[in-house]
Amino acid sequence: MAGLIGLAILFLILAFVAYLLGARGVAGFSMEIARWLVIIFIILAIVAFFL
């Protein structure tokens, strides 16, 4: 599960850099991917906690 958080942080950094460079489409897409990775991480962490 630590890989998901690492990927989410990577996509957040990519989104920030893309936004600074003016590529707002890439930044938005990267933020969506990061958001879904965090959601999946939270769901898996809750499931692992109860198992």
C-alpha positions as CSV (number, residue, x, y, z in Angstrom):
1,M,0.0,0.0,0.0
2,A,2.9,2.3,0.5
3,G,3.4,2.3,-3.3
4,L,0.0,3.9,-3.7
5,I,1.0,6.8,-1.5
6,G,4.3,7.2,-3.3
7,L,2.5,7.3,-6.7
8,A,0.0,9.8,-5.4
9,I,2.8,12.1,-4.2
10,L,4.6,11.7,-7.6
11,F,1.4,12.7,-9.5
12,L,0.9,15.6,-7.1
13,I,4.4,16.9,-7.8
14,L,3.9,16.3,-11.6
15,A,0.6,18.3,-11.4
16,F,2.3,21.1,-9.6
17,V,5.1,21.3,-12.1
18,A,2.8,21.1,-15.0
19,Y,0.6,23.9,-13.6
20,L,3.7,26.1,-13.1
21,L,4.7,25.5,-16.7
22,G,1.2,26.3,-18.0
23,A,0.1,22.8,-18.9
24,R,-3.2,23.0,-17.0
25,G,-4.7,20.0,-18.8
26,V,-1.9,17.7,-17.7
27,A,-2.1,19.2,-14.2
28,G,-5.8,18.5,-13.9
29,F,-5.4,15.0,-15.2
30,S,-2.5,14.3,-12.8
31,M,-4.6,15.7,-9.9
32,E,-7.4,13.3,-10.8
33,I,-5.0,10.3,-10.8
34,A,-3.5,11.4,-7.5
35,R,-7.0,11.8,-6.0
36,W,-8.1,8.3,-7.0
37,L,-4.9,6.8,-5.8
38,V,-5.4,8.4,-2.3
39,I,-9.0,7.2,-2.3
40,I,-8.0,3.6,-3.2
41,F,-5.2,3.8,-0.5
42,I,-7.7,4.8,2.2
43,I,-10.2,2.1,1.2
44,L,-7.5,-0.6,1.3
45,A,-6.1,0.7,4.6
46,I,-9.6,0.5,6.2
47,V,-10.1,-3.0,4.8
48,A,-6.7,-4.1,6.0
49,F,-7.3,-2.6,9.5
50,F,-10.5,-4.7,9.9
51,L,-9.0,-8.0,8.6
